[in-house]
Amino acid sequence: MLRNSLKYRMIMIYFMLVFIAMVIVGVFINREFERYNMDNVRRDMININKNIIENMTILTQDDFMEHKEELQRSITDMPISKVYEISIIEPNFFEISASTNSTYDSKNALDVLDRNVILSTISENVVEKDIQVKHTNNIYSIKHMAFVNKDKDGNARYILYERRSLDDVDNMLSNVTNIIIRATLIALLITIILGYFVSNSITTPIKKLTQSALILSRGDFSRKVKVTSDDEIGQLGNTFNYLSHNLEDKIKALSSEKSKLNAIIYHMQNGLVAIDNFGKIIHCNANFEDMIGLSRTYKSLIGQNYDEVIKLCTDDLNFSKLIRNYSNNNIQDIIFTVQDKYYKAQSAVFKEENGALAGIIVVFQDITEARRLEELRREFVANVSHELKTPITSIKSYSETLLDGALDDRETAYDFLNVIKNESDRMNKIIKDLLQLSHIDYKKESWDMTKTDINSIVKDCINKMKLHADKKNQQIIDKTSLKPVIATVDKSKFEQVIINLISNAIKYTQEFGVIHLSTSLVDNYCEISVKDNGIGIPQKDIPFIFDRFYRVDKGRSRSLGGTGLGLSICNSIIAEHKGEIKVKSVEGKGSEFIVRIPVDNL
């Protein structure tokens, strides 16, 4: 029980942290002391070798080995600490010529010194080795270094052999180790004592908090914890008091948030229904009610049998099929229609904590608009294919006819070439419309905005289109104002809009029809009206008239040409001018298109 307590674990953690830290510091200090002292010993032995070379003048003579007495006297007189033992060895037979140890006189170095160190001098100039020697149950460390002195031809003249006892270094390291051990024991004792008081200061408030939490779990929210500090434990106590004081309010807030979530789900754009594992509706929203078209309210659907409700829309979404698809891991979207609207149903299961099936959620998305756009896209592909196929077929037919001999008939060839040119212009117009719409969409269209008189543009457009109107015996009436109306526009593109509207008016107005063009100033805007008495536009088509690829009478539009892009391009151009384009129309009586753009001269 004690080992599982927080107090015991905290004391042990403090103990282990201090112990590990002291061990790491002790090992580090010991190694650094050892490295430092060994570097000093090595450096001293190297300096002794340099001093002997520099100060023993006899070693500079070629026959110094023949003057052993003088050599011995010289090495004895050298100011070298007695902890170092120096020997000069003849390199051929390894006889000791001179040594600070008098017992080595005229002895062979291989017998009294380390054989491996001496023999290693044959291949190395400097040999270093630490050797441990056991003597009367004691182990002593001795450092051996041998230096080979060579002449200018690279032949060994003598070997300087140095030995140095490392007892003082070992004793110092032993003393440092003992100091670290004593310091560690003292630190651990202090750690245990401090750890006890620190852990006690933490665990005592926690025990009180635990007791208060048990009381709180029984439903008594009046219990308070006495806070005596501003640290984390004190903050925990304050938090506990805040929790016990506001728990009831939080429960109420949670209930309120649940109500908000229910409201969000109820009014979300997609229809939603939740079914329990018995096939009963446990939740649904307003869009689901609208979809099934029932006059029941939200609350009246709760608890109803899901299959009885959903069969009013489709038989593909009954509860048994949803469960079977889930069991077969075959959950897929189902599309169905209700009152001319397309819906896509997506289902997902929700489970209890133990993994058991708790029910199914079905989300219904209205895809009517998406289907309409898809149909428009398909129609556009068909229209463009037809529009491009017709001129290509004509060009190919007339070209083949010319190649087959009609080229010799100048008048026929001229007519055929005119047909080919017109069909090429027709294809070029289609491609130009597509490219322009693409450039507008991706902001690649260049705009040359200048201040221009709108009336002059409208008059120019009337003059350009008059010939086309005359071909159908139509009359274009100019009602533009006499006073200049100045606006910042791209003249060529704005002219394209007006010409397109006049062209449509001519196209969809019978022979001997009348087309009115007028301009007026209304609330800092210039309004340009193009009004005809043609076939008009059905009311159901007016909301989509500016949609891309949309055409009202598809059969007639195809016979008259066009891809359904003209009004969409006009709408995009006017939008770039910060204006708008509207339409008023009565089927069988005519249409009026009104373009509004801001003006500069008001």
Summary of the structure (lengths in Angstrom):
residues: 602
radius of gyration: 53.2
end to end distance: 92.0
largest distance: 147.5
contacts: 1703
relative contact order: 0.05
helix: 53%
strand: 22%
